[in-house]
């Protein structure tokens, strides 16, 4: 099943645009990385 869900290398740029980086890995790894990026984004932009 994993092979069916892989994003082709030529299409990955479409999914990396919101964060500027394609985040891949296990659910546990990716959730913490996304949370960290959101915290940093909010801190830099002074968002509450």
C-alpha positions in Angstrom: 0.0 0.0 0.0 2.9 2.4 0.7 3.9 2.4 -2.9 0.5 3.6 -4.0 0.7 6.6 -1.7 4.1 7.8 -2.7 4.3 11.2 -4.5 6.3 11.0 -7.6 9.5 13.1 -7.5 8.4 15.3 -10.3 5.2 16.2 -8.5 6.6 16.9 -4.9 7.0 20.6 -5.5 3.2 20.9 -5.6 2.9 19.7 -2.0 5.8 21.5 -0.5 4.7 25.1 -1.3 2.8 25.9 1.9 5.8 25.2 4.2 8.6 25.5 1.6 9.7 22.0 2.4 8.2 18.6 1.7 7.9 16.9 5.1 8.0 13.2 4.9 8.2 10.4 7.5 6.1 8.7 10.0 3.1 10.4 11.4 4.8 10.9 14.7 7.8 12.6 13.1 5.9 14.7 10.7 3.3 16.1 13.2 6.0 17.3 15.5 7.9 18.9 12.6 4.8 20.7 11.3 4.0 21.9 14.9 7.5 23.3 15.3 7.3 25.1 11.9 4.0 26.7 12.9 5.4 27.8 16.2 8.4 29.4 14.5 6.2 31.0 11.9 4.0 32.6 14.6 7.0 33.7 16.6 8.7 35.4 13.6 5.4 37.1 12.5 4.3 38.0 16.1 1.0 36.1 15.6 -0.8 35.1 18.8 
